Amino acid sequence: MRLAFVLALLVAATTANGEGWLCVAESASGFRYNKSTYKWQPQIFTTSEKYVIKKPSPEDGTTAKWVVKQLGQDFVSANCEGQYESSELGWLECTGIVNLKFSKESLRMIAVRDLFAIRSPKQIEQITKDLNIPASDNIDDVVMEIGRCTAL
């Protein structure tokens, strides 16, 4: 119960400036690069990622119409273009650290994390430093997540 209350507070603080959606990844698969064999291997990942799609605040420092933030993170993970009202398809495409597509009609999402997949160790070190994100041993994994979204 306490966790649900804290989650509700985090979401409310994140979307204080208007409508938005909370998207929860349900399944994830992709590829992991084996550094000893120099080959990609299929991989099933566990996931519990939560993404908030919202209109940007001045602190987000973007002119995008929508942004994606991972729940609990201060930085923008992706910028989104297009407005539902003017789009016949009713969906958003968001690009950045995470590439996320979302349909307002089906309330389904797909997120792909592949920013580091083709980068060299030197490039990964520079990007993580520039973006102020933590590096990990498997940061170059290619991960595709699917899930559902709910209106906030």
C-alpha positions as CSV (number, residue, x, y, z in Angstrom):
1,M,0.0,0.0,0.0
2,R,2.8,2.4,0.9
3,L,4.6,1.6,-2.4
4,A,1.4,2.5,-4.3
5,F,1.1,5.8,-2.5
6,V,4.8,6.7,-3.3
7,L,4.3,5.7,-6.9
8,A,1.2,7.9,-7.1
9,L,3.1,10.8,-5.7
10,L,6.0,10.4,-8.2
11,V,3.6,10.2,-11.1
12,A,1.6,13.2,-9.9
13,A,4.8,15.2,-9.6
14,T,6.0,14.2,-13.0
15,T,2.7,15.1,-14.8
16,A,1.8,18.2,-12.8
17,N,1.5,20.3,-16.0
18,G,-1.2,18.4,-17.9
19,E,-2.3,15.1,-19.4
20,G,0.0,12.1,-19.7
21,W,0.3,8.4,-19.6
22,L,2.2,5.9,-17.4
23,C,3.5,3.0,-19.5
24,V,4.6,-0.2,-17.9
25,A,6.8,-2.7,-19.8
26,E,5.4,-6.3,-19.5
27,S,8.0,-8.3,-21.6
28,A,11.4,-7.7,-23.0
29,S,13.7,-9.5,-25.4
30,G,16.6,-8.6,-27.6
31,F,20.3,-9.3,-28.1
32,R,23.4,-9.4,-25.9
33,Y,26.8,-9.0,-27.4
34,N,29.2,-11.8,-26.3
35,K,32.6,-10.0,-25.9
36,S,34.5,-13.3,-25.9
37,T,33.0,-14.8,-29.1
38,Y,32.3,-11.4,-30.8
39,K,28.8,-12.5,-31.7
40,W,25.3,-11.3,-30.8
41,Q,23.1,-13.8,-28.9
42,P,19.3,-13.7,-28.5
43,Q,18.3,-12.9,-25.0
44,I,15.1,-12.7,-22.9
45,F,15.3,-9.9,-20.4
46,T,13.4,-9.3,-17.2
47,T,11.9,-5.8,-17.1
48,S,10.0,-3.6,-14.8
49,E,10.6,-0.3,-16.6
50,K,8.0,2.4,-16.2
51,Y,7.8,5.3,-18.6
52,V,5.9,8.6,-18.2
53,I,4.8,10.3,-21.4
54,K,3.9,14.0,-20.6
55,K,4.0,17.5,-22.0
56,P,7.4,19.0,-21.2
57,S,8.0,21.5,-18.4
58,P,10.4,24.4,-18.8
59,E,13.0,22.5,-16.8
60,D,13.0,19.7,-19.4
61,G,14.8,22.1,-21.8
62,T,13.1,20.9,-25.0
63,T,10.7,22.3,-27.6
64,A,9.2,18.8,-28.2
65,K,5.4,18.5,-27.9
66,W,5.8,15.5,-25.6
67,V,8.6,13.9,-23.6
68,V,9.3,10.5,-22.1
69,K,10.9,10.1,-18.7
70,Q,11.7,6.9,-16.9
71,L,9.7,6.9,-13.7
72,G,11.8,8.4,-10.9
73,Q,14.4,10.0,-13.3
74,D,14.8,13.7,-13.7
75,F,16.2,13.7,-17.2
76,V,14.3,13.3,-20.5
77,S,14.8,9.9,-22.1
78,A,13.1,10.8,-25.4
79,N,11.5,13.7,-27.2
80,C,8.2,13.1,-29.1
81,E,6.8,14.9,-32.0
82,G,3.2,15.0,-33.3
83,Q,-0.1,15.7,-31.5
84,Y,-2.9,13.2,-31.2
85,E,-5.5,15.7,-32.2
86,S,-3.8,16.4,-35.5
87,S,-2.6,12.9,-36.2
88,E,-4.9,10.6,-38.1
89,L,-3.1,7.6,-36.6
90,G,-3.2,8.8,-33.0
91,W,0.3,7.7,-32.0
92,L,3.6,9.2,-31.0
93,E,7.1,8.3,-32.0
94,C,9.7,9.3,-29.4
95,T,13.5,9.3,-29.9
96,G,16.4,9.6,-27.6
97,I,18.1,7.3,-25.1
98,V,15.0,5.2,-25.5
99,N,13.0,5.0,-28.7
100,L,9.4,4.6,-27.8
101,K,6.2,4.4,-29.8
102,F,2.8,4.8,-28.2
103,S,-0.8,4.5,-29.4
104,K,-3.4,6.6,-27.6
105,E,-6.1,4.4,-29.1
106,S,-4.8,0.9,-28.1
107,L,-2.8,2.2,-25.1
108,R,0.1,-0.1,-26.1
109,M,3.7,0.9,-26.3
110,I,7.0,-0.5,-27.6
111,A,10.3,0.8,-26.4
112,V,13.7,0.0,-27.9
113,R,17.0,0.6,-26.1
114,D,19.8,0.4,-28.6
115,L,21.8,3.6,-28.2
116,F,25.0,1.8,-27.4
117,A,24.7,-1.3,-29.5
118,I,27.1,-0.3,-32.2
119,R,29.4,2.0,-30.2
120,S,33.0,1.3,-29.2
121,P,34.0,1.2,-25.5
122,K,35.5,4.7,-26.0
123,Q,32.3,6.1,-27.5
124,I,30.2,4.5,-24.7
125,E,32.4,6.1,-22.1
126,Q,32.0,9.5,-23.7
127,I,28.3,9.3,-24.2
128,T,27.6,8.1,-20.7
129,K,29.8,11.0,-19.4
130,D,28.1,13.6,-21.6
131,L,24.6,12.4,-20.7
132,N,25.4,11.8,-17.0
133,I,24.0,8.3,-17.1
134,P,25.5,5.3,-15.3
135,A,27.4,2.7,-17.4
136,S,27.0,-1.0,-16.9
137,D,28.7,-4.2,-18.2
138,N,25.8,-4.8,-20.5
139,I,25.0,-1.2,-21.6
140,D,25.4,-2.3,-25.2
141,D,22.5,-4.8,-25.1
142,V,19.7,-4.3,-27.6
143,V,16.4,-4.5,-25.6
144,M,12.9,-4.3,-27.0
145,E,10.1,-3.9,-24.4
146,I,6.4,-4.1,-25.0
147,G,3.7,-3.0,-22.5
148,R,0.5,-1.1,-21.8
149,C,-0.2,2.4,-20.8
150,T,-2.8,4.1,-18.6
151,A,-3.9,7.7,-18.7
152,L,-2.8,9.8,-15.8
